Amino acid sequence: MEERELAVISASAGRRYFGVGALYILGVLVVYLALTSPPSGLHWQIFLLALGIGALVLGQIMWRATAYSLILTETELRESSGLVLARIEDIQKVDRGMFAMKPSNGFNIILKEPAKRVWRPGLWWRFGRRIAIGGVTSGRQTRPVADILTLKLSELSQ
């Protein structure tokens, strides 16, 4: 039986196009620079080509990653692909303070135990006990999810 969705976070179309477009433009410009005005050393030309190709690859990875949504249910926060970011009982704290190192329009989740590393550029990442959500997402969608998670955590602690 499917759980009821409490909230959904998805990439804002404008921010998604802007973020991916910026990476593509950077990649094309750096490759163009490396081919038309090569620097004095071959190693610098190789570096510029690698940097440009890396930006193009990262743009493609970001495009694919931001096609997914994050879904908050009664028991977990998961990706629309089915990948579980965190179960509610595994969350220690939700951090969305002004000085928290968090993505744009996003928030951090601190887990009780470390989890496998995952990176979805522009949408979310998980490294150790920290999950960061945000980037090309809308603040109108991320704030309610952070609020709901905070309320659920306070309910669990009582």
Contacts in CASP RR format, 6 or more apart in sequence:
PFRMAT RR
TARGET T0000
AUTHOR 0000-0000-0000
METHOD contacts of the structure
MODEL  1
MEERELAVISASAGRRYFGVGALYILGVLVVYLALTSPPSGLHWQIFLLA
LGIGALVLGQIMWRATAYSLILTETELRESSGLVLARIEDIQKVDRGMFA
MKPSNGFNIILKEPAKRVWRPGLWWRFGRRIAIGGVTSGRQTRPVADILT
LKLSELSQ
3 73 0 8 1.000
3 74 0 8 1.000
3 75 0 8 1.000
3 76 0 8 1.000
4 73 0 8 1.000
4 74 0 8 1.000
5 71 0 8 1.000
5 72 0 8 1.000
5 73 0 8 1.000
6 72 0 8 1.000
6 73 0 8 1.000
6 74 0 8 1.000
6 148 0 8 1.000
7 71 0 8 1.000
7 72 0 8 1.000
7 141 0 8 1.000
7 144 0 8 1.000
7 145 0 8 1.000
7 148 0 8 1.000
8 69 0 8 1.000
8 70 0 8 1.000
8 71 0 8 1.000
8 72 0 8 1.000
8 141 0 8 1.000
9 69 0 8 1.000
9 70 0 8 1.000
9 71 0 8 1.000
9 72 0 8 1.000
9 123 0 8 1.000
9 133 0 8 1.000
9 134 0 8 1.000
9 137 0 8 1.000
9 138 0 8 1.000
9 141 0 8 1.000
9 142 0 8 1.000
9 145 0 8 1.000
10 68 0 8 1.000
10 69 0 8 1.000
10 70 0 8 1.000
10 137 0 8 1.000
10 141 0 8 1.000
11 66 0 8 1.000
11 67 0 8 1.000
11 69 0 8 1.000
11 122 0 8 1.000
11 123 0 8 1.000
11 136 0 8 1.000
11 137 0 8 1.000
12 136 0 8 1.000
12 137 0 8 1.000
12 138 0 8 1.000
14 136 0 8 1.000
15 135 0 8 1.000
15 136 0 8 1.000
15 137 0 8 1.000
15 138 0 8 1.000
16 63 0 8 1.000
16 66 0 8 1.000
16 136 0 8 1.000
18 136 0 8 1.000
19 59 0 8 1.000
19 62 0 8 1.000
19 122 0 8 1.000
19 136 0 8 1.000
20 59 0 8 1.000
20 62 0 8 1.000
20 63 0 8 1.000
20 66 0 8 1.000
21 59 0 8 1.000
23 55 0 8 1.000
23 56 0 8 1.000
23 58 0 8 1.000
23 59 0 8 1.000
23 62 0 8 1.000
24 55 0 8 1.000
24 56 0 8 1.000
24 59 0 8 1.000
26 52 0 8 1.000
26 55 0 8 1.000
27 51 0 8 1.000
27 52 0 8 1.000
27 53 0 8 1.000
27 54 0 8 1.000
27 55 0 8 1.000
27 56 0 8 1.000
28 52 0 8 1.000
28 56 0 8 1.000
30 48 0 8 1.000
30 49 0 8 1.000
30 51 0 8 1.000
30 52 0 8 1.000
30 55 0 8 1.000
31 48 0 8 1.000
31 49 0 8 1.000
31 52 0 8 1.000
31 53 0 8 1.000
31 56 0 8 1.000
33 48 0 8 1.000
34 45 0 8 1.000
34 48 0 8 1.000
34 49 0 8 1.000
34 52 0 8 1.000
35 49 0 8 1.000
38 44 0 8 1.000
38 45 0 8 1.000
39 45 0 8 1.000
39 48 0 8 1.000
58 121 0 8 1.000
59 121 0 8 1.000
61 121 0 8 1.000
62 121 0 8 1.000
62 122 0 8 1.000
62 136 0 8 1.000
65 120 0 8 1.000
65 121 0 8 1.000
65 122 0 8 1.000
65 123 0 8 1.000
66 120 0 8 1.000
66 121 0 8 1.000
66 122 0 8 1.000
66 123 0 8 1.000
66 136 0 8 1.000
68 79 0 8 1.000
68 80 0 8 1.000
68 81 0 8 1.000
68 120 0 8 1.000
68 123 0 8 1.000
69 79 0 8 1.000
69 80 0 8 1.000
70 77 0 8 1.000
70 78 0 8 1.000
70 79 0 8 1.000
70 80 0 8 1.000
70 85 0 8 1.000
70 123 0 8 1.000
70 124 0 8 1.000
70 133 0 8 1.000
70 145 0 8 1.000
71 77 0 8 1.000
71 78 0 8 1.000
71 79 0 8 1.000
71 80 0 8 1.000
72 145 0 8 1.000
72 148 0 8 1.000
72 149 0 8 1.000
74 88 0 8 1.000
75 87 0 8 1.000
75 88 0 8 1.000
75 89 0 8 1.000
76 84 0 8 1.000
76 85 0 8 1.000
76 86 0 8 1.000
76 87 0 8 1.000
76 88 0 8 1.000
77 84 0 8 1.000
77 85 0 8 1.000
77 86 0 8 1.000
77 88 0 8 1.000
77 109 0 8 1.000
77 145 0 8 1.000
77 149 0 8 1.000
78 84 0 8 1.000
78 85 0 8 1.000
79 85 0 8 1.000
79 120 0 8 1.000
79 124 0 8 1.000
83 118 0 8 1.000
85 109 0 8 1.000
85 118 0 8 1.000
85 124 0 8 1.000
85 126 0 8 1.000
85 131 0 8 1.000
85 133 0 8 1.000
86 109 0 8 1.000
86 111 0 8 1.000
86 115 0 8 1.000
86 131 0 8 1.000
88 149 0 8 1.000
88 152 0 8 1.000
88 153 0 8 1.000
88 156 0 8 1.000
89 156 0 8 1.000
90 111 0 8 1.000
90 112 0 8 1.000
90 113 0 8 1.000
90 115 0 8 1.000
91 109 0 8 1.000
91 110 0 8 1.000
91 111 0 8 1.000
91 112 0 8 1.000
91 149 0 8 1.000
91 153 0 8 1.000
92 110 0 8 1.000
92 111 0 8 1.000
92 112 0 8 1.000
92 129 0 8 1.000
93 109 0 8 1.000
93 110 0 8 1.000
93 153 0 8 1.000
94 107 0 8 1.000
94 108 0 8 1.000
94 109 0 8 1.000
94 110 0 8 1.000
94 146 0 8 1.000
94 149 0 8 1.000
94 150 0 8 1.000
94 153 0 8 1.000
95 102 0 8 1.000
95 107 0 8 1.000
95 108 0 8 1.000
95 109 0 8 1.000
95 110 0 8 1.000
96 102 0 8 1.000
96 106 0 8 1.000
96 107 0 8 1.000
96 108 0 8 1.000
96 143 0 8 1.000
96 146 0 8 1.000
97 107 0 8 1.000
100 107 0 8 1.000
100 108 0 8 1.000
101 108 0 8 1.000
102 108 0 8 1.000
102 132 0 8 1.000
102 134 0 8 1.000
103 122 0 8 1.000
103 132 0 8 1.000
103 133 0 8 1.000
103 134 0 8 1.000
103 135 0 8 1.000
104 134 0 8 1.000
104 135 0 8 1.000
104 136 0 8 1.000
105 134 0 8 1.000
105 135 0 8 1.000
105 137 0 8 1.000
105 138 0 8 1.000
105 139 0 8 1.000
105 142 0 8 1.000
106 132 0 8 1.000
106 133 0 8 1.000
106 134 0 8 1.000
106 135 0 8 1.000
106 137 0 8 1.000
106 139 0 8 1.000
106 142 0 8 1.000
106 146 0 8 1.000
107 132 0 8 1.000
107 133 0 8 1.000
107 134 0 8 1.000
107 142 0 8 1.000
107 145 0 8 1.000
107 146 0 8 1.000
108 130 0 8 1.000
108 131 0 8 1.000
108 132 0 8 1.000
108 133 0 8 1.000
109 130 0 8 1.000
109 131 0 8 1.000
109 132 0 8 1.000
109 133 0 8 1.000
109 149 0 8 1.000
110 129 0 8 1.000
110 130 0 8 1.000
111 128 0 8 1.000
111 129 0 8 1.000
111 130 0 8 1.000
111 131 0 8 1.000
112 129 0 8 1.000
113 129 0 8 1.000
114 128 0 8 1.000
114 129 0 8 1.000
115 126 0 8 1.000
115 128 0 8 1.000
115 129 0 8 1.000
115 131 0 8 1.000
116 126 0 8 1.000
117 126 0 8 1.000
117 127 0 8 1.000
117 128 0 8 1.000
118 124 0 8 1.000
118 125 0 8 1.000
118 126 0 8 1.000
119 125 0 8 1.000
119 126 0 8 1.000
122 134 0 8 1.000
122 135 0 8 1.000
122 136 0 8 1.000
122 137 0 8 1.000
123 133 0 8 1.000
123 134 0 8 1.000
123 135 0 8 1.000
123 136 0 8 1.000
123 137 0 8 1.000
124 131 0 8 1.000
124 132 0 8 1.000
124 133 0 8 1.000
124 134 0 8 1.000
125 131 0 8 1.000
125 132 0 8 1.000
126 132 0 8 1.000
133 142 0 8 1.000
133 145 0 8 1.000
134 142 0 8 1.000
END
